[in-house]
Amino acid sequence: MTPSHRNAFSLIELLVVMLIISVLAGMLFAVLGSGGQAAKRRKTETILGVVQGAIAAAAAQGVVVQRSEHPLAGSSATQHARPQFYRVDGRNWQWQATDREWEPQGSTTVLTALSTMGEALRGVKPGMILAVDSPRILLDSDLFTGCTPSGAVWPSPVPALYGLPRSELGLLGAGLTDAIAWRGLPEPVPGVNTDANGILQGPYDNQRYPNMTHLIAPGYRKLTGFNSGAITRARDYNSGTWQAEGSYGGEGSDVRRSLDTVLVAGSKEELAKLGALYEPPSDDIYGQGGAFLRHRMVYRDTERQNSQTWDHATCQDGSAQWQPYRLRGAGLYDAWGTELLAAAGPRGSLTLTSAGPDGAFRWHPGDDGLFQTPPNAKAAQGDDREASSDNISQ
């Protein structure tokens, strides 16, 4: 008797075939995905190399290349509250008459919320001025949160920057006018410029410390002063000349002039080909239809869609959704579309950093978009993840 021939697979056989196909597809996607991330990493390394080469070339021509404040972590509280920072250095500085110098005293592990209102102060440390004004002092070690805790979580509206010290929250080039405003104070010297308690004489305002010599903000120039490391857009430090103040204006912006000064000898064209140099249209064009975010500090990136979960270069602004943003003015970005940060390096150099594939520089908020990890923590908590291990720096 001739055996029968089957013309179809059984259900179990079909399921087995489908399982094999899905496993093979998953392996293929994983390989392609990792290859894509590796390519972006190589591209970002190239971008950083091109920028550092341009900086070196500019420095060789006598151009002083410095950095500006990140607009989402700026010092100004003139038109809106300053972004929230926390102080991790709990020391107070006291004058030592014998050595005739200020020395730190007390704890170094206290986490204290800083003031988001009132004019920011630089050039002094806690203990050198009236205690009521100490929360307005800006220190390089202060940590960005953008929020205060709500119970056990920190709902930061800008997760990419959460936990970074102020010293690392810089951008290459001149800064955004509305983001920068602080008053520089001289270091107090008892018997010279202090009260009977050895505290720098107040009030710390235009009356005693005139705007024209102490205020770094739009409309004023730094004629004399001190080395605080901060940059103002009122002065384009990359060209070393004073520029007209005012809102960003596209082709004539200080930001663009600043980058043009650094990006010489074809580097600008090379970065443009790499997709690393992006300049939106002017405010008059790009700002129509409510396209600004975070008190007009950044643009709403109209080329991307809002999302329900946090992603690269997104922030929250009065909505539960995460909105993609771009810097106002010319900016430098990595292969994932996140802005490059600039920090002061040794001997006057600059270190440029990409957030890497996860889009966050210090901590990643996990799937819920909320931080369970305090900004000064040593290890991630909850579903948060340590984010700095995949950063790319040069």
C-alpha positions in Angstrom: 0.0 0.0 0.0 1.5 3.3 -1.0 2.0 5.7 2.0 0.2 9.0 1.9 2.1 12.3 1.3 1.3 15.3 3.5 0.8 18.6 1.6 0.8 20.9 4.6 2.6 21.5 7.9 1.0 20.7 11.1 0.2 23.5 13.6 3.1 22.5 15.8 5.5 22.5 12.9 4.3 26.0 11.9 4.8 27.3 15.4 8.3 25.9 15.5 9.1 27.5 12.1 7.7 30.8 13.3 9.8 30.6 16.5 12.9 29.9 14.6 12.2 32.9 12.3 11.6 35.2 15.2 14.8 34.2 17.0 16.8 34.7 13.8 15.1 38.1 13.2 15.9 39.1 16.7 19.5 38.2 16.3 19.7 40.0 13.0 18.1 43.2 14.5 20.5 43.0 17.5 23.5 42.8 15.2 22.2 45.7 13.0 21.2 47.7 16.0 24.6 47.3 17.6 26.3 48.1 14.3 24.2 51.3 14.1 25.2 52.3 17.6 28.8 51.6 16.9 28.7 53.7 13.7 27.1 56.6 15.6 29.8 56.2 18.2 32.6 56.4 15.6 30.8 59.4 14.0 30.6 61.2 17.4 34.3 60.5 18.0 35.0 62.0 14.6 32.9 65.1 15.5 34.7 65.6 18.7 38.1 65.2 17.0 37.2 67.8 14.3 36.0 70.3 17.0 39.1 69.8 19.1 41.3 70.2 16.0 39.5 73.5 15.2 40.0 74.7 18.8 43.7 73.9 18.7 44.0 75.7 15.3 42.2 78.7 16.7 44.3 78.7 19.8 47.5 78.7 17.7 46.2 81.9 16.1 45.8 83.5 19.4 42.1 83.1 19.8 41.0 82.5 23.4 38.3 79.7 23.2 36.0 79.6 26.1 32.6 78.3 27.0 29.2 79.7 28.0 26.4 78.6 30.4 24.0 76.0 29.2 20.7 77.8 28.7 18.7 75.1 30.5 21.0 75.5 33.5 21.7 79.2 33.4 22.3 81.7 36.2 19.7 84.3 35.3 16.6 84.9 37.5 15.8 88.2 35.9 12.6 87.2 34.0 11.9 83.8 35.5 13.1 81.5 38.3 16.6 80.1 37.9 16.9 76.4 37.3 17.1 74.4 40.6 20.6 73.4 41.8 21.6 71.6 45.0 24.8 72.3 47.0 26.9 69.3 48.0 29.7 71.3 49.6 28.3 72.1 53.1 31.5 73.9 54.2 31.6 77.5 55.4 34.8 79.5 54.8 36.4 81.3 57.7 39.1 83.9 57.8 42.3 82.7 59.5 44.0 85.8 60.8 47.4 84.1 61.4 47.7 82.9 57.8 45.6 85.8 56.4 43.6 83.5 54.2 40.2 81.9 54.0 39.9 78.2 54.9 36.9 75.8 54.8 35.3 74.6 57.9 32.5 72.0 58.5 30.8 69.2 56.6 31.3 68.4 52.9 28.3 66.1 52.4 25.3 68.3 53.1 22.7 68.4 50.2 21.0 71.8 50.3 18.6 73.4 47.8 19.9 76.7 46.4 17.8 79.8 45.8 16.1 80.0 42.4 15.2 83.7 42.9 17.3 86.8 43.3 20.4 87.8 41.5 23.2 85.2 41.4 26.5 85.9 43.0 30.0 84.7 42.1 33.6 85.3 43.3 32.8 84.4 46.9 32.1 81.3 49.0 29.6 80.6 51.8 30.8 82.2 55.0 32.3 85.2 53.2 29.1 87.1 52.8 25.9 87.5 54.8 24.3 84.1 55.5 20.9 85.2 54.1 22.5 85.7 50.7 24.6 82.5 50.6 21.9 80.5 48.7 22.5 82.9 45.8 26.2 82.0 45.5 27.1 79.9 42.4 29.8 77.3 43.0 31.2 75.0 40.3 30.4 71.9 42.4 26.6 72.7 42.7 24.6 69.9 41.1 21.7 70.4 38.6 18.3 68.9 39.2 15.9 71.3 37.6 13.4 70.3 40.4 12.8 69.7 44.1 12.0 66.1 45.2 8.4 65.0 45.3 8.4 62.3 48.0 11.0 59.8 47.0 11.3 60.9 43.4 13.0 63.8 41.6 10.8 64.8 38.6 13.5 66.6 36.6 12.2 68.3 33.4 15.6 68.0 31.8 16.8 64.4 32.7 19.9 64.6 30.4 21.6 67.1 32.7 20.4 65.8 36.0 23.2 65.4 38.6 25.8 67.3 36.6 28.0 69.8 38.4 27.8 73.4 37.2 31.4 73.2 36.0 30.3 70.6 33.3 27.2 72.5 32.2 28.8 74.5 29.5 28.6 74.9 25.7 31.2 75.9 23.2 30.7 79.5 22.1 28.9 82.6 23.4 25.9 82.2 25.6 22.3 83.0 25.3 21.5 86.5 26.6 18.4 85.7 28.7 20.1 82.7 30.4 23.0 84.7 32.0 23.0 87.2 34.9 25.2 87.3 37.9 27.1 89.8 40.1 30.7 89.3 40.7 32.0 90.1 44.2 35.5 90.6 45.4 37.0 88.2 47.9 36.6 89.8 51.3 39.8 91.0 53.2 39.1 91.8 56.8 40.0 95.4 57.6 39.7 96.3 54.0 36.2 95.6 52.6 34.5 93.8 55.5 32.2 94.7 58.4 33.1 94.2 62.1 32.4 90.5 61.8 34.8 90.0 58.9 31.9 89.6 56.4 32.1 91.3 53.0 30.3 94.5 53.2 26.7 94.5 51.8 24.3 95.0 50.3 25.4 93.1 47.2 23.8 95.3 44.7 24.4 98.1 42.3 24.7 100.6 45.1 27.9 99.1 46.6 29.1 97.0 43.6 28.2 99.0 40.5 26.7 97.2 37.5 29.2 98.6 35.1 32.1 96.9 36.9 30.4 93.9 38.7 27.3 92.8 36.8 27.6 90.2 34.1 24.3 90.4 32.2 22.8 91.7 29.0 23.4 95.5 28.6 26.5 95.6 30.8 30.2 95.0 30.2 32.8 93.4 32.3 35.2 96.4 32.5 37.1 95.1 35.6 36.6 92.2 37.9 37.9 88.8 38.7 38.4 85.3 37.3 35.2 83.4 37.9 35.2 81.2 34.8 31.7 82.2 33.8 30.9 83.6 30.3 28.3 86.1 29.3 26.8 86.5 25.9 27.1 90.3 26.2 30.8 89.6 25.4 31.9 87.2 22.7 35.0 85.8 24.4 36.0 83.8 21.4 36.6 86.9 19.3 37.7 88.9 22.3 35.4 91.8 21.3 32.2 93.3 22.7 29.1 92.5 20.7 25.7 94.1 20.6 23.3 92.7 23.1 19.8 91.5 22.2 17.9 88.4 21.3 19.3 85.8 19.0 18.9 87.0 15.4 19.9 84.2 13.1 22.8 85.2 10.8 24.0 88.0 13.0 24.0 86.2 16.3 26.8 86.2 18.8 26.5 82.5 19.0 27.1 82.0 15.3 30.0 84.6 15.3 31.5 82.8 18.2 31.5 79.4 16.5 32.7 81.0 13.2 35.7 82.3 15.0 36.6 78.8 16.2 35.5 76.6 13.3 38.1 77.6 10.7 39.9 75.9 7.8 37.1 73.8 6.6 36.1 72.4 10.0 32.7 74.1 9.8 31.9 72.5 6.5 33.1 69.1 7.7 30.9 69.3 10.8 27.9 70.3 8.7 28.4 67.2 6.5 28.5 65.1 9.7 25.2 66.6 10.9 27.0 68.0 14.0 26.5 71.7 13.3 22.9 72.9 13.4 21.6 76.5 13.3 17.8 77.0 13.4 16.3 80.0 11.6 16.1 83.3 13.4 13.7 83.8 16.4 11.3 85.8 14.2 10.9 82.8 12.0 11.4 79.8 14.3 9.7 81.4 17.3 6.3 81.7 15.6 3.5 79.5 16.9 4.8 79.1 20.4 7.9 77.2 19.4 9.9 78.1 22.5 10.4 75.9 25.6 11.6 76.3 29.2 11.1 80.1 29.4 12.3 80.6 25.8 15.7 79.1 26.6 15.5 76.5 23.8 13.5 75.9 20.6 10.8 73.3 20.2 12.3 70.9 17.6 9.5 70.8 15.0 11.3 68.0 13.0 10.5 65.5 15.8 7.3 64.4 17.5 6.4 64.7 21.2 6.6 61.4 23.1 5.2 59.8 26.2 8.6 58.6 27.4 11.8 60.5 27.8 14.2 60.4 24.9 17.4 62.1 23.6 17.3 65.9 23.7 13.7 66.2 25.2 12.4 68.1 28.1 9.1 68.8 29.8 7.5 72.2 29.8 4.0 72.4 31.4 3.0 69.1 29.9 3.3 65.4 30.8 4.7 64.8 27.3 8.4 65.0 26.5 9.1 67.7 23.9 12.2 67.6 21.7 14.3 70.7 21.7 17.2 72.4 19.9 19.5 75.2 21.2 18.8 78.7 20.2 21.5 79.7 17.8 24.2 77.6 16.2 25.0 74.5 18.2 27.2 71.4 18.1 25.5 68.0 18.5 26.6 64.3 18.6 25.4 61.6 16.2 22.3 61.0 18.4 21.2 64.6 18.3 22.2 65.6 21.8 24.1 68.9 22.3 27.8 68.5 23.2 28.8 69.9 26.6 32.1 71.8 27.2 33.9 71.7 30.5 37.1 73.5 31.5 40.1 71.2 31.2 43.7 71.4 32.4 45.9 74.4 31.5 43.0 76.3 29.9 41.9 73.5 27.6 38.3 72.4 27.0 36.9 68.9 27.3 33.9 68.2 25.0 31.5 65.4 26.0 28.7 63.5 24.3 26.0 61.8 26.3 26.4 58.7 24.1 23.7 56.3 23.1 21.5 56.7 26.2 21.2 60.5 25.8 22.0 61.2 29.5 25.2 62.5 31.0 25.1 61.4 34.6 22.0 59.5 35.5 19.3 57.9 33.3 15.7 58.1 34.7 14.7 54.7 33.6 11.3 53.8 32.0 9.2 56.0 34.3 11.1 59.2 33.5 11.5 60.0 37.2 14.7 59.8 39.3 14.8 57.8 42.5 18.5 58.6 42.7 19.5 61.8 44.5 21.8 64.0 42.5 24.8 63.3 44.8 24.3 59.5 45.0 27.1 57.1 44.4 24.9 54.4 42.8 21.6 54.3 40.9 18.4 53.6 42.7 15.0 52.3 41.6 14.9 51.8 37.9 17.4 54.5 37.3 20.7 53.7 35.5 24.2 55.1 35.7 24.6 57.0 32.5 28.2 58.4 32.4 29.8 55.0 31.4 28.8 55.4 27.8 29.7 59.1 27.5 32.3 60.0 24.9 34.8 62.7 25.7 37.8 64.4 24.1 
